[in-house]
Amino acid sequence: MFATDENLRLLSQYADWFADGTFDVSPSLFHQVYTIHGLVHGKVLPLVYCLMTKRSHEAYGRVFRTLKELCPLLAPQTLMIDFEVAAKRAFQSVFPTARVTGCFFHLKQSFVRRMQEEHLIIRYREDGDFGRRVSMIPALAFVRPGGIARGLEELQDYAPSTDDDLNKMFDYFERTYVGSNIGRSRSRRPALSPRDFWSCYERISEGLPGTNNHVES
């Protein structure tokens, strides 16, 4: 782990953090370079660099515990990460009062990967109406978490029910990010990724970035 005293001071002073891993510049002995950034006067600055050999819960836990040992005054309020469960759980175990949210860019990436698996990319690019309807689905991230399920239902009601390709994407998003209906009731099964994790509503309302793009650039 690499950080200056000044960087740790900034990280303790500014409570909105961002974290991401990159592989392209990682030395051959390591799996990734994991960086932790702080929002300082409206700019996202890289403050801590970690060389990691694994991406496990234990490895991420060691990163965050070491960081807290180096600077006991750290008290982050928010952390934006990609959809890596190990990093999310490790951070929450060390900083349990902080709010961890997912990056909208990574949400869209997972949605695009699903379209590739379903062989729908060409239609998405060439069929304007299909492309618009599909793009509306991940845009539910900008809806208040409590209104996402209703928003999805309205998109489904608005869409042609005979479009099997569109229904595939609705079904995937519902199972993964909203939770499927239980029978005919209004209750839903737990989603694989909770709504309050990937929704950008609160971050945007608070004037915080909705993506980690500045971290990855």
N, C-alpha and C positions, 0 to 999 in steps of 0.2 A: 504494500500500500504506500502511495506517495501523496503527500500533502504538506503544504507549508503551514507554519503557525498562523499566518495571516489568513490563509484559506479556511482553516478550521475556525478561526474567529468569525469569518463571514458566514460560515455554515451554521454557527451557533446563533448568529444575529438575525439571519433571514430564514424563515421557517418553511418556505415553500421549496421543495426539492424535486429533482428529476433524476432518474437513473436509467442507464441503458448499457448494453454490452455490444462491443464490436469485435469482429474476428479478423478483418482485413489487415489490421496493423499489429495484431498480436504476435509476439515472438514465438518461435517454433516450440519452445518448451511449455507454452501456456495455451489454454483453450480460448481465452478471450481477455480483452481489456474492458473492465467494467468501470464506468465513470459515474460520479455523483456530482450533480450540478445544483446551484442555488439561484433563485430569482433575486437578483441584486439590483435595486433601482430600475426595475422593469427589464433588465437584461439577464438572460440565462448564462451563467458563467461556470465552466468546469472547475471544480474545486478539489476533487479527490480522484485519484487513479488507482485502480486495483488490477494486478495481474492474477488471473484465476486459472487453476488447472481443471476445475469442475464447475458445473452449474447446478449443484444439488442444494437442498435446503440447508444441509450442514455447512457447505461452503459459503453460501450467502449469509448464514447466521454468523459465521466467523468474521466476515467483512463488517457487518453492522455492529457486532459486539466490540470488535477492535476499535472501530470508529468511536463508539461511546466511551471506551476506556481511555482513548486519547483525549477526548473532550467531553467530560461528564455533563457539561452544561447544555449539550445538544437537546433540543426539544422541538423537532419538526412537527408542523401542523398538517402538511400534505406531502405526499410523494406520488409522482406520476411515473409509471413504468409500462412496459409492454405487458402481454398477457401471460407472463411466466409465473406459474403458481408458486414455485419454490422461492423465488425472490419475494413475492408478496407475503407469504407466510413467515418467512424469516424476518422480514422488516417488522411485521406486526408483533412478532414475539419480543423484539428488542424495544420497539417504540409503540406500545399498544394504544396510545391515545391519538396517534396520527391517523389521518384519513388517506387510504391508498386508493388511487384511481387508475384506470387503464387509459391508454393512449388511443384517440380516435383513429389515427393513422393505422395502427395495428388492428383495430376492429375492422376497418375497411379491407386491409390486407387479408385477413382471415376469410372475409366474405368473397373476395376475388379468388382466393385459392379454392373455395368451394365451387365457384362457378367453373373454374378450370377442371375440377374433378367431374363436374356434370357436363362438361363439353359445351358450355354456354357462352364462352367468351366471344366467339365470332358473332353470335346473335346479339349479344350485349352491345357490341361495337357498331353493328350494321342496322339493327332494328331500333329506331329512335324511341318508339313508344315503350318497347320492352326495357330498353336501357333506362329510361326515366323512372319507370315503375320500380325496377330493381334498385336504383340508386336511392329511392325514398326509404327503403327498408333500414339500412344502417344509419340513415339520417335521424332515426328515432332516438339516437344518442343525445340529441339536443332537446328532447322532451323531458319534463320532470319525471323522475323514476316512477312515481305513483301513477303517471298517466301513460306509460309506455305500452302496457298491455292493451289499453283501450285504443291507443294510436295504431297499434298493429292490426287490431280488429277492423278499424276504419279503412286502413289500406287494403285489407283483404276484401272488405265489402265493395270497395271502389274498383277492384281489379276484376277482369273477366275470369270466372270460375273454371272455364274450360282450358285455360292456358296451363298445361302440365309443367312447363319449364318454370313459370313464375311460382306455381304452387310448391315446387321443389325448394325454391329459395325461401319462400315463406315458412315452410315446414322446418328447414334447417335453422333459420334464425329463431323461430319460436322455441324449438327444443333446446338450442344452445344458449340463448341469451334472454329469453322471456319465461320459458317454462310452459309445457303443454297443458291444455285443459284436462281436468280429471272428469271424465264422462261428460255429462251435460251441465255440470255445475260451473259456477264462475271461479271456482278454486283452480289453482295451477300447481303442477309439480315444480319443485325447485329447479331452476336453470343451472346449467353447468357453470355459467359465469353470471353472478348476481347483477341485477340491474344497477344497483347503486355503485358498483365497481366501474362499469363501462359507460355510464351516462355522463355526459359532459355538462349537463345543465347547471349544476352548482358551481363548477369551475368557471364557466363562462359568465354566470351571474356575478361571481366574485372578481371578475376581471383577470382570471388566470388563463394561461394557454390551454387549449384542448388537445394538443398533440405534443409529441416529443421530437418533432422534426428538427428543431433548432439544436437538440442534443446530438442527433445523428449526422448533422451536416458538418 
